[in-house]
Amino acid sequence: MGGTEHLSVRREGATLILTLNRPEAKNALSLPMLVGLYDGWLAADADDGIRSIVLTGAGGSFCAGMDLKALAGQGMTGEQYRDRLKDDPDLHWKAMLRHHRPRKPVIAAVEGYCVAGGTEILQGTDIRVAGESATFGLFEVKRGLFPIGGSTVRLPRQIPRTHALEMLLTGRPYSAAEAASIGLIGHVVPDGTALDKALVVAEQINACGPLAVEAVKASVYEAAELTETDGLAAELKRGWPVFDTADAKEGSKAFAEKRAPVFRRA
């Protein structure tokens, strides 16, 4: 089902699970990982049988950010993928969800470190679950760097500006409880159960009409960049066609018959 040496892919029902798999480096970003991630996003969108995506990390960590040794010129694994990057110089930003948004919902299941580039990838996900010992933060300024994965734009739109600026300007770590209190994540669960909870949420999404789910997600993100008046107009444009689908008719019929609907993306 694809994947690379640093990105594992498996499917559970209608959910595609992408696992950052470089535990010896706390899943720091590598070229094989980025290539695997981008291919995973594309594979999920191309397969109508996949209705949700879960992104997680192996070995008790989510992602500790970019491989700083590579950034310092000490080389990076995965030289065999250099042609991919040469053919698409934007690939790494697409992999990190900076320049690409999957049409299927993406749920982050976080354990351990989710810092720097990890927190930047997190901002590209839709629903976020974390183990209670998870750590978040944008440490770039402490290293004289800039969080160029989109955080200066996205974070103030996702959490209150005062919290966004504090996270960006202090470079300090945040616990899962504090991250939840400022709205960065939605669920805090016992350590080791983030993936389980994410899969529960995924199953709830998978039971809904896929065309409706995708249209709702697209509308939310589109409206975020519009005035309220333009956003409401765009919502009608996306929403009305959903009512004419076979899925909508099946949903109404199933409700009347007091049974679970069987959606077919039609």
C-alpha positions as CSV (number, residue, x, y, z in Angstrom):
1,M,0.0,0.0,0.0
2,G,2.9,2.3,-0.5
3,G,5.0,4.0,2.2
4,T,8.7,4.4,2.6
5,E,11.3,3.4,5.1
6,H,10.3,6.4,7.3
7,L,6.5,6.4,6.6
8,S,4.3,3.4,7.2
9,V,0.9,3.0,5.6
10,R,-1.9,0.7,6.6
11,R,-5.7,0.6,6.2
12,E,-8.3,-0.1,8.8
13,G,-11.7,-0.3,7.2
14,A,-12.3,3.1,5.5
15,T,-9.5,4.8,7.4
16,L,-6.0,5.2,6.0
17,I,-3.4,5.3,8.8
18,L,-0.1,7.1,8.1
19,T,2.6,6.5,10.7
20,L,5.7,8.7,10.9
21,N,8.2,5.9,11.4
22,R,11.6,7.1,12.5
23,P,11.4,6.5,16.2
24,E,15.2,6.6,16.8
25,A,15.0,10.3,15.9
26,K,11.7,11.0,17.5
27,N,10.3,11.0,14.0
28,A,12.2,14.0,12.9
29,L,11.4,14.9,9.3
30,S,13.4,13.2,6.6
31,L,13.2,13.1,2.8
32,P,11.8,9.5,2.8
33,M,9.2,10.6,5.4
34,L,8.1,13.6,3.4
35,V,7.8,11.7,0.1
36,G,5.8,9.0,1.9
37,L,3.5,11.6,3.5
38,Y,2.7,13.3,0.2
39,D,2.1,10.0,-1.5
40,G,-0.2,9.1,1.4
41,W,-2.3,12.2,1.0
42,L,-2.6,11.6,-2.7
43,A,-3.5,7.9,-2.3
44,A,-6.2,8.8,0.2
45,D,-7.8,11.3,-2.1
46,A,-7.7,9.0,-5.1
47,D,-9.4,6.1,-3.3
48,D,-13.2,6.7,-2.8
49,G,-13.2,3.8,-0.4
50,I,-11.1,5.8,2.0
51,R,-13.2,8.2,4.0
52,S,-10.8,9.5,6.7
53,I,-7.1,9.7,7.4
54,V,-5.3,9.3,10.7
55,L,-1.7,10.7,11.1
56,T,0.3,9.3,14.0
57,G,3.9,8.6,15.0
58,A,5.8,5.4,15.9
59,G,7.7,4.8,19.1
60,G,5.8,7.1,21.5
61,S,6.5,10.4,19.6
62,F,4.6,12.2,16.9
63,C,7.3,14.4,15.3
64,A,10.2,16.4,16.7
65,G,10.4,18.6,13.6
66,M,13.1,18.9,10.9
67,D,16.3,17.0,11.0
68,L,18.6,19.8,12.2
69,K,21.7,17.8,11.4
70,A,20.6,17.7,7.8
71,L,19.8,21.4,7.9
72,A,23.3,22.0,9.1
73,G,24.7,20.3,6.0
74,Q,25.5,16.9,7.6
75,G,23.4,15.0,5.0
76,M,20.0,13.4,5.0
77,T,18.9,9.9,4.4
78,G,16.9,8.9,1.3
79,E,19.1,10.1,-1.5
80,Q,17.2,7.9,-3.8
81,Y,14.3,10.3,-3.4
82,R,16.2,13.4,-4.6
83,D,14.7,13.1,-8.1
84,R,11.2,13.4,-6.6
85,L,12.2,16.7,-4.9
86,K,13.9,17.9,-8.1
87,D,10.8,17.2,-10.1
88,D,8.5,18.8,-7.6
89,P,10.4,21.5,-5.5
90,D,7.2,22.1,-3.5
91,L,6.9,18.4,-2.4
92,H,8.0,19.0,1.1
93,W,5.5,21.8,1.7
94,K,2.7,19.6,0.3
95,A,3.8,16.7,2.5
96,M,3.6,19.0,5.6
97,L,0.1,20.2,4.6
98,R,1.4,23.7,4.0
99,H,0.5,23.7,0.2
100,H,-1.9,20.8,0.1
101,R,-5.2,20.1,1.8
102,P,-6.6,16.5,1.5
103,R,-10.3,16.4,0.7
104,K,-10.7,13.7,3.3
105,P,-10.7,14.6,7.0
106,V,-7.3,14.2,8.7
107,I,-7.2,13.3,12.4
108,A,-3.9,13.6,14.3
109,A,-3.1,11.1,17.0
110,V,-0.3,12.6,19.0
111,E,1.9,10.9,21.6
112,G,5.1,12.3,23.0
113,Y,6.9,15.1,21.2
114,C,4.9,17.2,18.6
115,V,7.2,20.2,18.4
116,A,8.6,22.6,15.8
117,G,7.8,21.0,12.4
118,G,5.5,18.6,14.2
119,T,3.4,21.4,15.5
120,E,3.4,22.9,12.1
121,I,2.1,19.7,10.5
122,L,-0.5,19.5,13.2
123,Q,-2.0,22.8,12.1
124,G,-2.7,21.2,8.7
125,T,-4.9,18.5,10.3
126,D,-8.6,18.8,11.0
127,I,-9.2,17.0,14.3
128,R,-6.5,16.5,17.0
129,V,-6.1,13.9,19.8
130,A,-3.2,13.8,22.2
131,G,-1.9,11.6,25.0
132,E,-1.7,13.4,28.3
133,S,2.1,13.5,28.3
134,A,2.4,14.9,24.8
135,T,4.5,18.1,24.4
136,F,3.8,20.8,21.8
137,G,5.7,23.9,20.8
138,L,7.3,26.0,18.1
139,F,11.0,26.2,19.2
140,E,12.3,27.8,16.1
141,V,13.0,31.3,17.6
142,K,15.2,29.7,20.3
143,R,17.4,28.4,17.6
144,G,17.5,31.6,15.6
145,L,15.1,30.1,13.0
146,F,11.7,30.9,11.5
147,P,8.7,28.6,11.7
148,I,8.2,28.7,7.9
149,G,5.8,25.8,7.8
150,G,2.9,28.2,8.0
151,S,2.6,28.9,11.7
152,T,2.8,32.7,11.6
153,V,-0.2,32.6,9.4
154,R,-2.2,29.6,10.6
155,L,-1.8,29.6,14.3
156,P,-3.4,33.0,14.9
157,R,-6.4,31.8,12.9
158,Q,-6.7,28.6,14.9
159,I,-6.2,29.9,18.5
160,P,-6.5,33.3,20.1
161,R,-3.8,35.7,18.9
162,T,-2.3,36.2,22.4
163,H,-1.7,32.5,22.8
164,A,-0.4,32.2,19.2
165,L,2.1,35.0,19.7
166,E,3.2,33.6,23.1
167,M,3.8,30.2,21.5
168,L,5.6,31.7,18.5
169,L,7.7,34.2,20.4
170,T,8.8,32.3,23.6
171,G,9.6,29.0,22.0
172,R,8.5,27.3,25.2
173,P,7.0,23.8,25.5
174,Y,3.3,23.3,26.1
175,S,1.7,20.3,27.8
176,A,-1.3,18.5,26.3
177,A,-3.6,20.1,28.9
178,E,-2.4,23.6,28.1
179,A,-2.6,22.9,24.4
180,A,-6.2,21.8,24.8
181,S,-7.0,24.9,27.0
182,I,-6.0,27.2,24.2
183,G,-7.7,25.2,21.5
184,L,-4.8,23.7,19.7
185,I,-6.0,20.2,20.3
186,G,-9.5,18.8,20.9
187,H,-9.0,15.7,23.0
188,V,-6.6,14.7,25.8
189,V,-6.6,11.0,26.5
190,P,-4.5,8.6,28.6
191,D,-1.0,8.0,27.2
192,G,-0.9,5.3,24.6
193,T,-4.5,5.6,23.6
194,A,-4.4,8.6,21.2
195,L,-4.6,6.3,18.1
196,D,-7.5,4.4,19.6
197,K,-9.4,7.6,20.2
198,A,-8.6,8.9,16.7
199,L,-9.9,5.7,15.2
200,V,-13.1,6.1,17.1
201,V,-13.5,9.6,15.7
202,A,-12.6,8.3,12.2
203,E,-15.3,5.6,12.4
204,Q,-17.9,8.2,13.4
205,I,-16.9,10.2,10.3
206,N,-16.8,7.1,8.1
207,A,-20.4,6.4,9.1
208,C,-21.5,9.7,7.6
209,G,-22.2,10.5,3.9
210,P,-18.8,10.9,2.3
211,L,-19.9,13.6,-0.2
212,A,-21.5,15.6,2.6
213,V,-18.4,15.2,4.8
214,E,-16.0,16.4,2.0
215,A,-18.3,19.3,1.1
216,V,-18.6,20.4,4.7
217,K,-14.8,20.3,5.2
218,A,-14.2,22.3,2.0
219,S,-16.8,24.9,3.0
220,V,-15.3,25.5,6.4
221,Y,-11.8,26.2,5.0
222,E,-13.1,28.2,2.1
223,A,-15.3,30.4,4.3
224,A,-12.4,31.1,6.7
225,E,-10.8,33.2,4.0
226,L,-14.0,35.1,3.0
227,T,-16.3,37.8,4.6
228,E,-19.4,36.4,6.2
229,T,-21.6,37.4,3.3
230,D,-19.3,35.8,0.7
231,G,-18.8,32.8,2.9
232,L,-22.6,32.2,3.2
233,A,-22.9,32.5,-0.5
234,A,-20.1,30.0,-1.0
235,E,-21.8,27.6,1.5
236,L,-25.0,27.6,-0.5
237,K,-23.0,26.9,-3.7
238,R,-21.3,23.9,-2.1
239,G,-24.2,22.7,0.0
240,W,-27.3,22.7,-2.2
241,P,-25.9,20.0,-4.7
242,V,-25.4,17.6,-1.8
243,F,-29.2,17.5,-1.3
244,D,-29.6,16.1,-4.9
245,T,-27.2,13.1,-4.3
246,A,-28.2,9.5,-3.9
247,D,-26.4,9.7,-0.5
248,A,-28.8,12.4,0.7
249,K,-31.9,10.3,-0.4
250,E,-30.5,7.2,1.3
251,G,-29.8,9.2,4.5
252,S,-33.4,10.5,4.6
253,K,-34.8,7.1,3.8
254,A,-32.7,5.3,6.4
255,F,-33.8,7.9,9.1
256,A,-37.4,7.3,8.3
257,E,-36.9,3.5,8.4
258,K,-34.9,3.7,11.6
259,R,-31.9,1.9,10.2
260,A,-28.2,2.7,9.5
261,P,-27.7,4.3,6.1
262,V,-25.6,2.7,3.4
263,F,-23.7,5.5,1.6
264,R,-22.2,4.9,-1.9
265,R,-20.7,8.3,-2.8
266,A,-23.4,9.0,-5.4
